[in-house]
Amino acid sequence: MRKITLRPAVPGEEARWLFWDHHLPRERFRELTETGRALWICGGEEKAGLLRWGYFWDEIPFLNLIWLHESCRGEGAGRAAMALWEDSLRKAGCRAAMTSTQADEGAQHFYRKLGYRDTGSLILTLPGFEQPTELILIKPLTG
């Protein structure tokens, strides 16, 4: 496995970021770069993927997206990126981290292997937002 690092995205990298991140509205990219919540996952000098996060209840860090280029999957890069992100949260005094994934996606198994526990679900049936049940997961960052 290549050494994985996280590097904040900066203005001017919007086109490359949005090429991979199809969920982020264009106008939100600048805000995320200003707050340091859009991070490139780097394997050496190469951009291997991205990690984007926000806050749940304006308090608990919430992973909105982790994505790796197909050529970097299955090598431990995702696990390493998550560990780096969680370590940065611990250093900032955060006590927990959260994420979510659809019940029909395999990512739930990845998060559980990393110590995230199921803590609830969200069922979206509102027209235009319909999707399979969203599983909510949480991990303590202390103790």
C-alpha atoms as one frame of an Amber mdcrd trajectory, in Angstrom:
protein
   0.000   0.000   0.000   1.160   3.503  -0.806   1.540   5.973   2.059  -1.792
   7.765   2.342  -2.107  11.421   3.310  -4.972  13.875   3.438  -4.596  17.305
   1.851  -7.192  20.083   1.969  -8.710  20.959  -1.385  -8.176  24.564  -2.414
 -10.002  26.983  -4.712  -9.022  26.269  -8.293  -9.386  22.506  -7.864 -13.146
  22.660  -8.269 -13.315  21.085 -11.720 -11.252  18.052 -10.715 -13.157  17.645
  -7.440 -16.578  17.857  -9.075 -15.518  15.385 -11.776 -15.405  12.752  -9.002
 -17.951  14.172  -6.539 -21.318  14.167  -8.289 -23.270  14.877  -5.085 -21.776
  18.264  -4.182 -23.494  21.353  -5.588 -20.903  23.522  -7.373 -21.591  26.531
  -5.145 -20.715  24.565  -1.972 -17.146  23.690  -2.998 -15.677  27.073  -2.019
 -17.313  26.919   1.428 -15.830  23.480   2.038 -12.344  24.609   0.995 -12.585
  27.610   3.314 -13.505  25.382   6.268 -11.076  22.546   5.469 -13.844  19.987
   5.100 -12.965  18.887   1.548  -9.894  16.659   1.659  -7.970  14.943  -1.099
  -6.877  11.401  -0.299  -3.358  11.229  -1.689  -1.194   8.204  -2.383   2.192
   9.851  -2.759   1.761  12.729  -5.187  -1.263  11.107  -6.829  -4.815  12.061
  -5.882  -6.366   8.707  -5.017  -9.762   9.947  -3.897 -11.629  12.395  -1.743
 -13.213  12.777   1.668 -15.875  15.365   2.470 -17.468  16.050   5.827 -19.697
  18.414   7.775 -21.420  18.422  11.139 -24.484  16.673  12.540 -26.357  19.012
  14.894 -23.521  21.521  14.300 -21.510  19.481  16.801 -20.644  15.923  15.716
 -18.357  15.494  12.675 -20.306  13.684   9.960 -18.597  11.994   7.008 -20.641
  12.891   3.949 -18.486  11.153   1.364 -15.397   9.042   1.003 -14.573   7.996
  -2.539 -11.519   6.227  -3.941 -10.458   5.839  -7.533 -11.034   2.233  -8.604
  -7.291   1.616  -8.997  -6.791   2.401  -5.282  -9.576   0.269  -3.839  -8.866
  -2.865  -1.840  -5.382  -1.689  -0.822  -6.202  -0.188   2.585  -6.309   3.408
   1.351  -9.862   3.952   2.606  -9.032   2.551   6.036  -5.888   4.729   6.213
  -7.789   7.854   5.127 -10.478   7.245   7.742  -7.828   6.770  10.456  -6.154
  10.062   9.492  -9.495  11.894   9.493 -10.496  10.425  12.867  -7.084  11.298
  14.355  -7.492  14.902  13.219 -10.920  14.990  14.883  -9.510  13.596  18.138
  -6.781  16.255  18.135  -9.500  18.874  17.698 -11.281  17.519  20.791 -14.147
  15.732  19.039 -15.647  12.860  21.008 -17.450  11.009  18.184 -17.790  10.769
  14.408 -20.825   9.812  12.355 -21.609   8.713   8.839 -24.407   7.088   6.878
 -24.909   4.764   3.951 -27.858   3.283   2.157 -28.989  -0.119   3.446 -28.388
  -1.637  -0.002 -24.750  -0.469  -0.209 -21.737  -2.472   0.890 -20.100   0.530
   2.599 -21.961  -0.316   5.807 -19.623  -3.311   6.274 -16.540  -1.107   5.788
 -17.715   1.320   8.474 -18.602  -1.459  10.917 -15.099  -2.962  10.493 -13.730
   0.453  11.493 -15.746   0.459  14.708 -18.829   2.392  13.642 -22.057   1.142
  15.191 -25.575   1.349  13.825 -27.454   4.024  15.700 -30.616   4.532  13.665
 -32.023   4.953  10.209 -33.778   7.442   7.996 -36.546   6.490   5.612 -36.944
   9.005   2.803 -40.221   8.737   0.916 -40.631  12.427   0.095 -41.103  12.824
  -3.670 -37.768  13.559  -5.293 -35.809  12.147  -2.358 -36.937   8.506  -2.417
 -34.175   6.021  -1.728 -33.522   2.835   0.232 -33.300   3.225   4.007 -30.301
   5.304   5.099 -28.361   3.684   7.945 -26.853   6.109  10.473 -23.591   4.995
  12.124 -21.531   6.468  14.960 -18.098   5.808  16.446 -16.736   7.072  19.745
 -13.355   8.775  19.341 -12.424   8.623  23.006 -11.637   5.747  25.322
